[in-house]
Amino acid sequence: MPLNRCLSPHVPLAQAGHERLTWLEPRTGERVRVKAWTCDCRATVYGLCTAGGQGFIRRTLQREGSPEVHETHRWTIPQTYEMWAAVLSGMAR
Ligand SMILES: [Zn+2]
């Protein structure tokens, strides 16, 4: 039986009526801390990031060659954790 290597959560299917996040080109040149992430066994990986006292969610589409990276608008840190919970429960995408 194969080892289960999935230690991070998987994003479920989006629920009906889920909030649609706006995905922007990533900013560059800032120090970003990734506080949590979803499992990288999936093609699309989400990360909860903080930078400069604000938070946002980063979405990485893993592809051959270069990954495609987008991120949300900035929120307060508590708002970011709320949105992260919404993403992990399929209520935002
Ligand atoms: Zn996994």
PDB file of the backbone (N, CA, C, O) and the ligand in Angstrom, with CONECT records:
HET     ZN  A 101       1
ATOM      1  N   MET A   1       0.847  -1.187   0.000  1.00  0.00           N
ATOM      2  CA  MET A   1       0.000   0.000   0.000  1.00  0.00           C
ATOM      3  C   MET A   1       0.891   1.248   0.000  1.00  0.00           C
ATOM      4  O   MET A   1       1.808   1.361   0.813  1.00  0.00           O
ATOM      5  N   PRO A   2       0.613   2.185  -0.920  1.00  0.00           N
ATOM      6  CA  PRO A   2       1.504   3.356  -1.004  1.00  0.00           C
ATOM      7  C   PRO A   2       1.380   4.246   0.228  1.00  0.00           C
ATOM      8  O   PRO A   2       0.331   4.328   0.867  1.00  0.00           O
ATOM      9  N   LEU A   3       2.466   4.892   0.528  1.00  0.00           N
ATOM     10  CA  LEU A   3       2.424   5.865   1.615  1.00  0.00           C
ATOM     11  C   LEU A   3       1.537   7.029   1.209  1.00  0.00           C
ATOM     12  O   LEU A   3       1.551   7.465   0.057  1.00  0.00           O
ATOM     13  N   ASN A   4       0.782   7.518   2.146  1.00  0.00           N
ATOM     14  CA  ASN A   4       0.006   8.724   1.881  1.00  0.00           C
ATOM     15  C   ASN A   4       0.890   9.927   2.186  1.00  0.00           C
ATOM     16  O   ASN A   4       1.193  10.230   3.340  1.00  0.00           O
ATOM     17  N   ARG A   5       1.288  10.594   1.121  1.00  0.00           N
ATOM     18  CA  ARG A   5       2.199  11.724   1.287  1.00  0.00           C
ATOM     19  C   ARG A   5       1.465  13.046   1.426  1.00  0.00           C
ATOM     20  O   ARG A   5       2.099  14.094   1.543  1.00  0.00           O
ATOM     21  N   CYS A   6       0.176  13.015   1.416  1.00  0.00           N
ATOM     22  CA  CYS A   6      -0.574  14.263   1.449  1.00  0.00           C
ATOM     23  C   CYS A   6      -0.722  14.738   2.891  1.00  0.00           C
ATOM     24  O   CYS A   6      -1.522  14.204   3.659  1.00  0.00           O
ATOM     25  N   LEU A   7       0.057  15.738   3.236  1.00  0.00           N
ATOM     26  CA  LEU A   7       0.044  16.262   4.601  1.00  0.00           C
ATOM     27  C   LEU A   7      -0.740  17.566   4.690  1.00  0.00           C
ATOM     28  O   LEU A   7      -1.142  17.981   5.777  1.00  0.00           O
ATOM     29  N   SER A   8      -0.955  18.203   3.558  1.00  0.00           N
ATOM     30  CA  SER A   8      -1.648  19.489   3.539  1.00  0.00           C
ATOM     31  C   SER A   8      -3.057  19.293   2.998  1.00  0.00           C
ATOM     32  O   SER A   8      -3.335  18.305   2.317  1.00  0.00           O
ATOM     33  N   PRO A   9      -3.945  20.233   3.299  1.00  0.00           N
ATOM     34  CA  PRO A   9      -5.335  20.052   2.863  1.00  0.00           C
ATOM     35  C   PRO A   9      -5.486  20.155   1.354  1.00  0.00           C
ATOM     36  O   PRO A   9      -4.694  20.811   0.677  1.00  0.00           O
ATOM     37  N   HIS A  10      -6.511  19.501   0.844  1.00  0.00           N
ATOM     38  CA  HIS A  10      -6.901  19.614  -0.557  1.00  0.00           C
ATOM     39  C   HIS A  10      -8.079  20.568  -0.651  1.00  0.00           C
ATOM     40  O   HIS A  10      -8.945  20.590   0.223  1.00  0.00           O
ATOM     41  N   VAL A  11      -8.104  21.340  -1.698  1.00  0.00           N
ATOM     42  CA  VAL A  11      -9.214  22.270  -1.895  1.00  0.00           C
ATOM     43  C   VAL A  11     -10.387  21.489  -2.478  1.00  0.00           C
ATOM     44  O   VAL A  11     -10.226  20.820  -3.499  1.00  0.00           O
ATOM     45  N   PRO A  12     -11.553  21.557  -1.858  1.00  0.00           N
ATOM     46  CA  PRO A  12     -12.708  20.819  -2.385  1.00  0.00           C
ATOM     47  C   PRO A  12     -13.290  21.513  -3.602  1.00  0.00           C
ATOM     48  O   PRO A  12     -12.876  22.617  -3.953  1.00  0.00           O
ATOM     49  N   LEU A  13     -14.240  20.870  -4.237  1.00  0.00           N
ATOM     50  CA  LEU A  13     -14.970  21.515  -5.324  1.00  0.00           C
ATOM     51  C   LEU A  13     -15.632  22.774  -4.784  1.00  0.00           C
ATOM     52  O   LEU A  13     -16.088  22.815  -3.642  1.00  0.00           O
ATOM     53  N   ALA A  14     -15.675  23.794  -5.623  1.00  0.00           N
ATOM     54  CA  ALA A  14     -16.305  25.043  -5.200  1.00  0.00           C
ATOM     55  C   ALA A  14     -17.796  24.811  -4.973  1.00  0.00           C
ATOM     56  O   ALA A  14     -18.466  24.154  -5.770  1.00  0.00           O
ATOM     57  N   GLN A  15     -18.293  25.354  -3.890  1.00  0.00           N
ATOM     58  CA  GLN A  15     -19.722  25.246  -3.575  1.00  0.00           C
ATOM     59  C   GLN A  15     -20.521  26.166  -4.492  1.00  0.00           C
ATOM     60  O   GLN A  15     -19.999  27.158  -5.001  1.00  0.00           O
ATOM     61  N   ALA A  16     -21.789  25.827  -4.696  1.00  0.00           N
ATOM     62  CA  ALA A  16     -22.666  26.713  -5.461  1.00  0.00           C
ATOM     63  C   ALA A  16     -22.702  28.075  -4.779  1.00  0.00           C
ATOM     64  O   ALA A  16     -22.817  28.169  -3.557  1.00  0.00           O
ATOM     65  N   GLY A  17     -22.604  29.119  -5.580  1.00  0.00           N
ATOM     66  CA  GLY A  17     -22.669  30.459  -5.022  1.00  0.00           C
ATOM     67  C   GLY A  17     -21.421  30.904  -4.299  1.00  0.00           C
ATOM     68  O   GLY A  17     -21.455  31.852  -3.514  1.00  0.00           O
ATOM     69  N   HIS A  18     -20.312  30.223  -4.561  1.00  0.00           N
ATOM     70  CA  HIS A  18     -19.079  30.595  -3.866  1.00  0.00           C
ATOM     71  C   HIS A  18     -18.602  31.978  -4.312  1.00  0.00           C
ATOM     72  O   HIS A  18     -18.919  32.443  -5.407  1.00  0.00           O
ATOM     73  N   GLU A  19     -17.844  32.609  -3.443  1.00  0.00           N
ATOM     74  CA  GLU A  19     -17.285  33.922  -3.740  1.00  0.00           C
ATOM     75  C   GLU A  19     -16.177  33.772  -4.775  1.00  0.00           C
ATOM     76  O   GLU A  19     -15.307  32.909  -4.660  1.00  0.00           O
ATOM     77  N   ARG A  20     -16.229  34.624  -5.778  1.00  0.00           N
ATOM     78  CA  ARG A  20     -15.197  34.568  -6.823  1.00  0.00           C
ATOM     79  C   ARG A  20     -14.134  35.611  -6.539  1.00  0.00           C
ATOM     80  O   ARG A  20     -14.391  36.814  -6.583  1.00  0.00           O
ATOM     81  N   LEU A  21     -12.950  35.136  -6.251  1.00  0.00           N
ATOM     82  CA  LEU A  21     -11.848  36.045  -5.937  1.00  0.00           C
ATOM     83  C   LEU A  21     -11.289  36.638  -7.231  1.00  0.00           C
ATOM     84  O   LEU A  21     -11.373  36.035  -8.301  1.00  0.00           O
ATOM     85  N   THR A  22     -10.726  37.812  -7.103  1.00  0.00           N
ATOM     86  CA  THR A  22     -10.050  38.450  -8.232  1.00  0.00           C
ATOM     87  C   THR A  22      -8.588  38.059  -8.193  1.00  0.00           C
ATOM     88  O   THR A  22      -7.910  38.249  -7.183  1.00  0.00           O
ATOM     89  N   TRP A  23      -8.106  37.514  -9.294  1.00  0.00           N
ATOM     90  CA  TRP A  23      -6.722  37.028  -9.338  1.00  0.00           C
ATOM     91  C   TRP A  23      -5.872  37.976 -10.158  1.00  0.00           C
ATOM     92  O   TRP A  23      -6.110  38.186 -11.347  1.00  0.00           O
ATOM     93  N   LEU A  24      -4.887  38.536  -9.504  1.00  0.00           N
ATOM     94  CA  LEU A  24      -4.051  39.591 -10.084  1.00  0.00           C
ATOM     95  C   LEU A  24      -2.658  39.062 -10.381  1.00  0.00           C
ATOM     96  O   LEU A  24      -2.234  38.030  -9.860  1.00  0.00           O
ATOM     97  N   GLU A  25      -1.970  39.791 -11.221  1.00  0.00           N
ATOM     98  CA  GLU A  25      -0.551  39.484 -11.438  1.00  0.00           C
ATOM     99  C   GLU A  25       0.188  39.678 -10.114  1.00  0.00           C
ATOM    100  O   GLU A  25      -0.091  40.635  -9.392  1.00  0.00           O
ATOM    101  N   PRO A  26       1.121  38.792  -9.784  1.00  0.00           N
ATOM    102  CA  PRO A  26       1.815  38.927  -8.498  1.00  0.00           C
ATOM    103  C   PRO A  26       2.712  40.163  -8.455  1.00  0.00           C
ATOM    104  O   PRO A  26       3.310  40.559  -9.455  1.00  0.00           O
ATOM    105  N   ARG A  27       2.787  40.754  -7.271  1.00  0.00           N
ATOM    106  CA  ARG A  27       3.744  41.839  -7.072  1.00  0.00           C
ATOM    107  C   ARG A  27       5.133  41.235  -6.957  1.00  0.00           C
ATOM    108  O   ARG A  27       5.296  40.060  -6.625  1.00  0.00           O
ATOM    109  N   THR A  28       6.108  42.047  -7.231  1.00  0.00           N
ATOM    110  CA  THR A  28       7.481  41.550  -7.116  1.00  0.00           C
ATOM    111  C   THR A  28       8.245  42.421  -6.128  1.00  0.00           C
ATOM    112  O   THR A  28       7.821  43.524  -5.784  1.00  0.00           O
ATOM    113  N   GLY A  29       9.364  41.902  -5.689  1.00  0.00           N
ATOM    114  CA  GLY A  29      10.275  42.692  -4.888  1.00  0.00           C
ATOM    115  C   GLY A  29       9.852  42.920  -3.462  1.00  0.00           C
ATOM    116  O   GLY A  29      10.318  43.872  -2.835  1.00  0.00           O
ATOM    117  N   GLU A  30       8.996  42.095  -2.928  1.00  0.00           N
ATOM    118  CA  GLU A  30       8.660  42.237  -1.510  1.00  0.00           C
ATOM    119  C   GLU A  30       8.888  40.910  -0.810  1.00  0.00           C
ATOM    120  O   GLU A  30       8.938  39.844  -1.423  1.00  0.00           O
ATOM    121  N   ARG A  31       9.023  41.025   0.492  1.00  0.00           N
ATOM    122  CA  ARG A  31       9.303  39.847   1.294  1.00  0.00           C
ATOM    123  C   ARG A  31       7.980  39.203   1.680  1.00  0.00           C
ATOM    124  O   ARG A  31       7.196  39.786   2.429  1.00  0.00           O
ATOM    125  N   VAL A  32       7.739  38.023   1.178  1.00  0.00           N
ATOM    126  CA  VAL A  32       6.471  37.328   1.398  1.00  0.00           C
ATOM    127  C   VAL A  32       6.716  36.112   2.282  1.00  0.00           C
ATOM    128  O   VAL A  32       7.641  35.333   2.054  1.00  0.00           O
ATOM    129  N   ARG A  33       5.872  35.967   3.288  1.00  0.00           N
ATOM    130  CA  ARG A  33       5.915  34.752   4.100  1.00  0.00           C
ATOM    131  C   ARG A  33       4.692  33.912   3.760  1.00  0.00           C
ATOM    132  O   ARG A  33       3.567  34.411   3.751  1.00  0.00           O
ATOM    133  N   VAL A  34       4.924  32.633   3.480  1.00  0.00           N
ATOM    134  CA  VAL A  34       3.813  31.728   3.213  1.00  0.00           C
ATOM    135  C   VAL A  34       3.500  31.003   4.510  1.00  0.00           C
ATOM    136  O   VAL A  34       4.315  30.230   5.013  1.00  0.00           O
ATOM    137  N   LYS A  35       2.306  31.258   5.052  1.00  0.00           N
ATOM    138  CA  LYS A  35       1.938  30.739   6.370  1.00  0.00           C
ATOM    139  C   LYS A  35       1.270  29.365   6.295  1.00  0.00           C
ATOM    140  O   LYS A  35       1.337  28.573   7.235  1.00  0.00           O
ATOM    141  N   ALA A  36       0.634  29.105   5.174  1.00  0.00           N
ATOM    142  CA  ALA A  36      -0.074  27.826   5.020  1.00  0.00           C
ATOM    143  C   ALA A  36      -0.240  27.586   3.532  1.00  0.00           C
ATOM    144  O   ALA A  36      -0.192  28.519   2.730  1.00  0.00           O
ATOM    145  N   TRP A  37      -0.433  26.345   3.176  1.00  0.00           N
ATOM    146  CA  TRP A  37      -0.574  26.018   1.762  1.00  0.00           C
ATOM    147  C   TRP A  37      -1.411  24.767   1.628  1.00  0.00           C
ATOM    148  O   TRP A  37      -1.571  23.992   2.571  1.00  0.00           O
ATOM    149  N   THR A  38      -1.937  24.593   0.437  1.00  0.00           N
ATOM    150  CA  THR A  38      -2.690  23.370   0.162  1.00  0.00           C
ATOM    151  C   THR A  38      -1.750  22.349  -0.459  1.00  0.00           C
ATOM    152  O   THR A  38      -0.616  22.664  -0.821  1.00  0.00           O
ATOM    153  N   CYS A  39      -2.237  21.131  -0.573  1.00  0.00           N
ATOM    154  CA  CYS A  39      -1.378  20.021  -0.994  1.00  0.00           C
ATOM    155  C   CYS A  39      -0.875  20.203  -2.429  1.00  0.00           C
ATOM    156  O   CYS A  39      -1.642  20.555  -3.325  1.00  0.00           O
ATOM    157  N   ASP A  40       0.404  19.963  -2.632  1.00  0.00           N
ATOM    158  CA  ASP A  40       0.960  20.170  -3.974  1.00  0.00           C
ATOM    159  C   ASP A  40       0.844  18.933  -4.865  1.00  0.00           C
ATOM    160  O   ASP A  40       1.475  18.864  -5.920  1.00  0.00           O
ATOM    161  N   CYS A  41       0.046  17.965  -4.444  1.00  0.00           N
ATOM    162  CA  CYS A  41      -0.242  16.850  -5.365  1.00  0.00           C
ATOM    163  C   CYS A  41      -1.262  17.272  -6.412  1.00  0.00           C
ATOM    164  O   CYS A  41      -1.476  16.570  -7.400  1.00  0.00           O
ATOM    165  N   ARG A  42      -1.889  18.417  -6.191  1.00  0.00           N
ATOM    166  CA  ARG A  42      -2.871  18.938  -7.145  1.00  0.00           C
ATOM    167  C   ARG A  42      -2.205  19.944  -8.068  1.00  0.00           C
ATOM    168  O   ARG A  42      -1.208  20.572  -7.710  1.00  0.00           O
ATOM    169  N   ALA A  43      -2.768  20.087  -9.254  1.00  0.00           N
ATOM    170  CA  ALA A  43      -2.172  21.014 -10.228  1.00  0.00           C
ATOM    171  C   ALA A  43      -2.206  22.447  -9.725  1.00  0.00           C
ATOM    172  O   ALA A  43      -1.302  23.233 -10.010  1.00  0.00           O
ATOM    173  N   THR A  44      -3.248  22.787  -8.978  1.00  0.00           N
ATOM    174  CA  THR A  44      -3.370  24.148  -8.472  1.00  0.00           C
ATOM    175  C   THR A  44      -3.132  24.147  -6.967  1.00  0.00           C
ATOM    176  O   THR A  44      -3.794  23.427  -6.220  1.00  0.00           O
ATOM    177  N   VAL A  45      -2.190  24.953  -6.542  1.00  0.00           N
ATOM    178  CA  VAL A  45      -1.824  25.032  -5.129  1.00  0.00           C
ATOM    179  C   VAL A  45      -2.125  26.449  -4.634  1.00  0.00           C
ATOM    180  O   VAL A  45      -1.792  27.432  -5.295  1.00  0.00           O
ATOM    181  N   TYR A  46      -2.757  26.537  -3.465  1.00  0.00           N
ATOM    182  CA  TYR A  46      -3.065  27.830  -2.869  1.00  0.00           C
ATOM    183  C   TYR A  46      -2.181  28.022  -1.653  1.00  0.00           C
ATOM    184  O   TYR A  46      -1.873  27.075  -0.929  1.00  0.00           O
ATOM    185  N   GLY A  47      -1.778  29.269  -1.443  1.00  0.00           N
ATOM    186  CA  GLY A  47      -0.981  29.585  -0.269  1.00  0.00           C
ATOM    187  C   GLY A  47      -1.524  30.815   0.431  1.00  0.00           C
ATOM    188  O   GLY A  47      -1.966  31.766  -0.213  1.00  0.00           O
ATOM    189  N   LEU A  48      -1.489  30.788   1.756  1.00  0.00           N
ATOM    190  CA  LEU A  48      -1.850  31.954   2.562  1.00  0.00           C
ATOM    191  C   LEU A  48      -0.563  32.716   2.827  1.00  0.00           C
ATOM    192  O   LEU A  48       0.351  32.198   3.468  1.00  0.00           O
ATOM    193  N   CYS A  49      -0.493  33.942   2.336  1.00  0.00           N
ATOM    194  CA  CYS A  49       0.752  34.710   2.394  1.00  0.00           C
ATOM    195  C   CYS A  49       0.559  35.992   3.190  1.00  0.00           C
ATOM    196  O   CYS A  49      -0.538  36.548   3.248  1.00  0.00           O
ATOM    197  N   THR A  50       1.635  36.445   3.796  1.00  0.00           N
ATOM    198  CA  THR A  50       1.629  37.760   4.411  1.00  0.00           C
ATOM    199  C   THR A  50       2.847  38.534   3.897  1.00  0.00           C
ATOM    200  O   THR A  50       3.895  37.968   3.586  1.00  0.00           O
ATOM    201  N   ALA A  51       2.656  39.838   3.824  1.00  0.00           N
ATOM    202  CA  ALA A  51       3.746  40.730   3.412  1.00  0.00           C
ATOM    203  C   ALA A  51       3.412  42.121   3.929  1.00  0.00           C
ATOM    204  O   ALA A  51       2.316  42.631   3.698  1.00  0.00           O
ATOM    205  N   GLY A  52       4.340  42.715   4.612  1.00  0.00           N
ATOM    206  CA  GLY A  52       4.154  44.087   5.059  1.00  0.00           C
ATOM    207  C   GLY A  52       2.934  44.302   5.939  1.00  0.00           C
ATOM    208  O   GLY A  52       2.292  45.349   5.864  1.00  0.00           O
ATOM    209  N   GLY A  53       2.608  43.318   6.775  1.00  0.00           N
ATOM    210  CA  GLY A  53       1.488  43.471   7.695  1.00  0.00           C
ATOM    211  C   GLY A  53       0.121  43.234   7.087  1.00  0.00           C
ATOM    212  O   GLY A  53      -0.899  43.389   7.759  1.00  0.00           O
ATOM    213  N   GLN A  54       0.095  42.859   5.816  1.00  0.00           N
ATOM    214  CA  GLN A  54      -1.162  42.514   5.165  1.00  0.00           C
ATOM    215  C   GLN A  54      -1.102  41.062   4.713  1.00  0.00           C
ATOM    216  O   GLN A  54      -0.061  40.410   4.791  1.00  0.00           O
ATOM    217  N   GLY A  55      -2.238  40.575   4.240  1.00  0.00           N
ATOM    218  CA  GLY A  55      -2.276  39.192   3.784  1.00  0.00           C
ATOM    219  C   GLY A  55      -2.940  39.074   2.433  1.00  0.00           C
ATOM    220  O   GLY A  55      -3.656  39.973   1.991  1.00  0.00           O
ATOM    221  N   PHE A  56      -2.699  37.977   1.797  1.00  0.00           N
ATOM    222  CA  PHE A  56      -3.335  37.679   0.512  1.00  0.00           C
ATOM    223  C   PHE A  56      -3.208  36.186   0.263  1.00  0.00           C
ATOM    224  O   PHE A  56      -2.490  35.481   0.972  1.00  0.00           O
ATOM    225  N   ILE A  57      -3.912  35.722  -0.746  1.00  0.00           N
ATOM    226  CA  ILE A  57      -3.823  34.313  -1.131  1.00  0.00           C
ATOM    227  C   ILE A  57      -3.158  34.236  -2.494  1.00  0.00           C
ATOM    228  O   ILE A  57      -3.495  34.975  -3.418  1.00  0.00           O
ATOM    229  N   ARG A  58      -2.222  33.338  -2.588  1.00  0.00           N
ATOM    230  CA  ARG A  58      -1.495  33.132  -3.840  1.00  0.00           C
ATOM    231  C   ARG A  58      -1.963  31.819  -4.449  1.00  0.00           C
ATOM    232  O   ARG A  58      -2.143  30.824  -3.748  1.00  0.00           O
ATOM    233  N   ARG A  59      -2.157  31.829  -5.747  1.00  0.00           N
ATOM    234  CA  ARG A  59      -2.573  30.617  -6.448  1.00  0.00           C
ATOM    235  C   ARG A  59      -1.506  30.277  -7.481  1.00  0.00           C
ATOM    236  O   ARG A  59      -1.144  31.107  -8.315  1.00  0.00           O
ATOM    237  N   THR A  60      -1.017  29.071  -7.414  1.00  0.00           N
ATOM    238  CA  THR A  60       0.027  28.629  -8.335  1.00  0.00           C
ATOM    239  C   THR A  60      -0.494  27.454  -9.147  1.00  0.00           C
ATOM    240  O   THR A  60      -0.871  26.417  -8.602  1.00  0.00           O
ATOM    241  N   LEU A  61      -0.506  27.639 -10.457  1.00  0.00           N
ATOM    242  CA  LEU A  61      -0.871  26.544 -11.351  1.00  0.00           C
ATOM    243  C   LEU A  61       0.429  25.907 -11.813  1.00  0.00           C
ATOM    244  O   LEU A  61       1.206  26.512 -12.550  1.00  0.00           O
ATOM    245  N   GLN A  62       0.652  24.681 -11.370  1.00  0.00           N
ATOM    246  CA  GLN A  62       1.910  23.994 -11.679  1.00  0.00           C
ATOM    247  C   GLN A  62       1.870  23.469 -13.105  1.00  0.00           C
ATOM    248  O   GLN A  62       0.967  22.724 -13.485  1.00  0.00           O
ATOM    249  N   ARG A  63       2.856  23.866 -13.878  1.00  0.00           N
ATOM    250  CA  ARG A  63       2.930  23.438 -15.273  1.00  0.00           C
ATOM    251  C   ARG A  63       4.357  23.065 -15.597  1.00  0.00           C
ATOM    252  O   ARG A  63       5.294  23.419 -14.881  1.00  0.00           O
ATOM    253  N   GLU A  64       4.503  22.341 -16.693  1.00  0.00           N
ATOM    254  CA  GLU A  64       5.841  22.087 -17.201  1.00  0.00           C
ATOM    255  C   GLU A  64       6.462  23.436 -17.510  1.00  0.00           C
ATOM    256  O   GLU A  64       5.785  24.322 -18.032  1.00  0.00           O
ATOM    257  N   GLY A  65       7.733  23.606 -17.198  1.00  0.00           N
ATOM    258  CA  GLY A  65       8.360  24.890 -17.474  1.00  0.00           C
ATOM    259  C   GLY A  65       8.114  25.849 -16.340  1.00  0.00           C
ATOM    260  O   GLY A  65       8.640  25.672 -15.241  1.00  0.00           O
ATOM    261  N   SER A  66       7.309  26.876 -16.602  1.00  0.00           N
ATOM    262  CA  SER A  66       7.129  27.891 -15.568  1.00  0.00           C
ATOM    263  C   SER A  66       5.725  27.824 -14.992  1.00  0.00           C
ATOM    264  O   SER A  66       4.752  27.733 -15.741  1.00  0.00           O
ATOM    265  N   PRO A  67       5.609  27.867 -13.670  1.00  0.00           N
ATOM    266  CA  PRO A  67       4.284  27.880 -13.063  1.00  0.00           C
ATOM    267  C   PRO A  67       3.591  29.214 -13.311  1.00  0.00           C
ATOM    268  O   PRO A  67       4.239  30.242 -13.508  1.00  0.00           O
ATOM    269  N   GLU A  68       2.270  29.176 -13.297  1.00  0.00           N
ATOM    270  CA  GLU A  68       1.489  30.399 -13.481  1.00  0.00           C
ATOM    271  C   GLU A  68       1.024  30.848 -12.093  1.00  0.00           C
ATOM    272  O   GLU A  68       0.309  30.120 -11.405  1.00  0.00           O
ATOM    273  N   VAL A  69       1.432  32.037 -11.696  1.00  0.00           N
ATOM    274  CA  VAL A  69       1.172  32.515 -10.337  1.00  0.00           C
ATOM    275  C   VAL A  69       0.277  33.740 -10.370  1.00  0.00           C
ATOM    276  O   VAL A  69       0.516  34.679 -11.129  1.00  0.00           O
ATOM    277  N   HIS A  70      -0.755  33.718  -9.539  1.00  0.00           N
ATOM    278  CA  HIS A  70      -1.610  34.883  -9.363  1.00  0.00           C
ATOM    279  C   HIS A  70      -1.833  35.078  -7.882  1.00  0.00           C
ATOM    280  O   HIS A  70      -1.620  34.165  -7.085  1.00  0.00           O
ATOM    281  N   GLU A  71      -2.269  36.286  -7.511  1.00  0.00           N
ATOM    282  CA  GLU A  71      -2.586  36.529  -6.110  1.00  0.00           C
ATOM    283  C   GLU A  71      -3.772  37.463  -5.982  1.00  0.00           C
ATOM    284  O   GLU A  71      -4.105  38.203  -6.907  1.00  0.00           O
ATOM    285  N   THR A  72      -4.408  37.414  -4.817  1.00  0.00           N
ATOM    286  CA  THR A  72      -5.597  38.231  -4.574  1.00  0.00           C
ATOM    287  C   THR A  72      -5.195  39.649  -4.188  1.00  0.00           C
ATOM    288  O   THR A  72      -4.014  39.972  -4.058  1.00  0.00           O
ATOM    289  N   HIS A  73      -6.213  40.480  -4.010  1.00  0.00           N
ATOM    290  CA  HIS A  73      -6.002  41.779  -3.385  1.00  0.00           C
ATOM    291  C   HIS A  73      -5.476  41.555  -1.966  1.00  0.00           C
ATOM    292  O   HIS A  73      -5.544  40.448  -1.432  1.00  0.00           O
ATOM    293  N   ARG A  74      -4.955  42.619  -1.371  1.00  0.00           N
ATOM    294  CA  ARG A  74      -4.458  42.542   0.011  1.00  0.00           C
ATOM    295  C   ARG A  74      -5.607  42.760   0.984  1.00  0.00           C
ATOM    296  O   ARG A  74      -6.510  43.561   0.744  1.00  0.00           O
ATOM    297  N   TRP A  75      -5.547  42.030   2.079  1.00  0.00           N
ATOM    298  CA  TRP A  75      -6.511  42.183   3.160  1.00  0.00           C
ATOM    299  C   TRP A  75      -5.761  42.333   4.474  1.00  0.00           C
ATOM    300  O   TRP A  75      -4.538  42.204   4.524  1.00  0.00           O
ATOM    301  N   THR A  76      -6.511  42.609   5.540  1.00  0.00           N
ATOM    302  CA  THR A  76      -5.891  42.525   6.861  1.00  0.00           C
ATOM    303  C   THR A  76      -5.575  41.049   7.126  1.00  0.00           C
ATOM    304  O   THR A  76      -6.109  40.160   6.461  1.00  0.00           O
ATOM    305  N   ILE A  77      -4.705  40.805   8.099  1.00  0.00           N
ATOM    306  CA  ILE A  77      -4.342  39.414   8.391  1.00  0.00           C
ATOM    307  C   ILE A  77      -5.585  38.608   8.825  1.00  0.00           C
ATOM    308  O   ILE A  77      -5.780  37.497   8.332  1.00  0.00           O
ATOM    309  N   PRO A  78      -6.440  39.142   9.742  1.00  0.00           N
ATOM    310  CA  PRO A  78      -7.631  38.351  10.109  1.00  0.00           C
ATOM    311  C   PRO A  78      -8.550  38.080   8.914  1.00  0.00           C
ATOM    312  O   PRO A  78      -9.085  36.980   8.776  1.00  0.00           O
ATOM    313  N   GLN A  79      -8.729  39.081   8.057  1.00  0.00           N
ATOM    314  CA  GLN A  79      -9.559  38.869   6.861  1.00  0.00           C
ATOM    315  C   GLN A  79      -8.952  37.793   5.975  1.00  0.00           C
ATOM    316  O   GLN A  79      -9.670  36.996   5.370  1.00  0.00           O
ATOM    317  N   THR A  80      -7.638  37.775   5.902  1.00  0.00           N
ATOM    318  CA  THR A  80      -6.979  36.792   5.050  1.00  0.00           C
ATOM    319  C   THR A  80      -7.214  35.378   5.582  1.00  0.00           C
ATOM    320  O   THR A  80      -7.441  34.450   4.806  1.00  0.00           O
ATOM    321  N   TYR A  81      -7.160  35.217   6.906  1.00  0.00           N
ATOM    322  CA  TYR A  81      -7.428  33.887   7.466  1.00  0.00           C
ATOM    323  C   TYR A  81      -8.869  33.461   7.247  1.00  0.00           C
ATOM    324  O   TYR A  81      -9.155  32.285   7.024  1.00  0.00           O
ATOM    325  N   GLU A  82      -9.782  34.443   7.313  1.00  0.00           N
ATOM    326  CA  GLU A  82     -11.191  34.123   7.015  1.00  0.00           C
ATOM    327  C   GLU A  82     -11.342  33.659   5.574  1.00  0.00           C
ATOM    328  O   GLU A  82     -12.048  32.691   5.291  1.00  0.00           O
ATOM    329  N   MET A  83     -10.670  34.361   4.666  1.00  0.00           N
ATOM    330  CA  MET A  83     -10.781  34.000   3.256  1.00  0.00           C
ATOM    331  C   MET A  83     -10.108  32.669   2.985  1.00  0.00           C
ATOM    332  O   MET A  83     -10.567  31.889   2.150  1.00  0.00           O
ATOM    333  N   TRP A  84      -9.027  32.414   3.688  1.00  0.00           N
ATOM    334  CA  TRP A  84      -8.338  31.120   3.556  1.00  0.00           C
ATOM    335  C   TRP A  84      -9.275  29.982   3.959  1.00  0.00           C
ATOM    336  O   TRP A  84      -9.351  28.958   3.281  1.00  0.00           O
ATOM    337  N   ALA A  85      -9.983  30.174   5.065  1.00  0.00           N
ATOM    338  CA  ALA A  85     -10.940  29.157   5.513  1.00  0.00           C
ATOM    339  C   ALA A  85     -12.032  28.972   4.469  1.00  0.00           C
ATOM    340  O   ALA A  85     -12.509  27.859   4.244  1.00  0.00           O
ATOM    341  N   ALA A  86     -12.422  30.075   3.834  1.00  0.00           N
ATOM    342  CA  ALA A  86     -13.469  29.991   2.797  1.00  0.00           C
ATOM    343  C   ALA A  86     -12.959  29.201   1.592  1.00  0.00           C
ATOM    344  O   ALA A  86     -13.694  28.402   1.012  1.00  0.00           O
ATOM    345  N   VAL A  87     -11.706  29.425   1.220  1.00  0.00           N
ATOM    346  CA  VAL A  87     -11.130  28.675   0.099  1.00  0.00           C
ATOM    347  C   VAL A  87     -11.067  27.182   0.446  1.00  0.00           C
ATOM    348  O   VAL A  87     -11.395  26.336  -0.385  1.00  0.00           O
ATOM    349  N   LEU A  88     -10.650  26.866   1.664  1.00  0.00           N
ATOM    350  CA  LEU A  88     -10.494  25.460   2.049  1.00  0.00           C
ATOM    351  C   LEU A  88     -11.832  24.752   2.204  1.00  0.00           C
ATOM    352  O   LEU A  88     -11.888  23.523   2.197  1.00  0.00           O
ATOM    353  N   SER A  89     -12.904  25.514   2.344  1.00  0.00           N
ATOM    354  CA  SER A  89     -14.223  24.886   2.457  1.00  0.00           C
ATOM    355  C   SER A  89     -15.023  24.998   1.156  1.00  0.00           C
ATOM    356  O   SER A  89     -16.199  24.638   1.115  1.00  0.00           O
ATOM    357  N   GLY A  90     -14.384  25.495   0.101  1.00  0.00           N
ATOM    358  CA  GLY A  90     -15.066  25.586  -1.183  1.00  0.00           C
ATOM    359  C   GLY A  90     -16.017  26.764  -1.287  1.00  0.00           C
ATOM    360  O   GLY A  90     -16.827  26.824  -2.213  1.00  0.00           O
ATOM    361  N   MET A  91     -15.932  27.705  -0.350  1.00  0.00           N
ATOM    362  CA  MET A  91     -16.830  28.865  -0.369  1.00  0.00           C
ATOM    363  C   MET A  91     -16.233  30.064  -1.089  1.00  0.00           C
ATOM    364  O   MET A  91     -16.911  31.075  -1.275  1.00  0.00           O
ATOM    365  N   ALA A  92     -14.998  29.967  -1.485  1.00  0.00           N
ATOM    366  CA  ALA A  92     -14.364  31.036  -2.280  1.00  0.00           C
ATOM    367  C   ALA A  92     -13.343  30.373  -3.179  1.00  0.00           C
ATOM    368  O   ALA A  92     -12.744  29.354  -2.836  1.00  0.00           O
ATOM    369  N   ARG A  93     -13.164  30.976  -4.333  1.00  0.00           N
ATOM    370  CA  ARG A  93     -12.200  30.394  -5.258  1.00  0.00           C
ATOM    371  C   ARG A  93     -11.677  31.495  -6.154  1.00  0.00           C
ATOM    372  O   ARG A  93     -10.844  31.240  -7.024  1.00  0.00           O
TER     373      ARG A  93
HETATM  374 ZN    ZN A 101      -2.407  15.667  -1.803  1.00  0.00          ZN2+
END
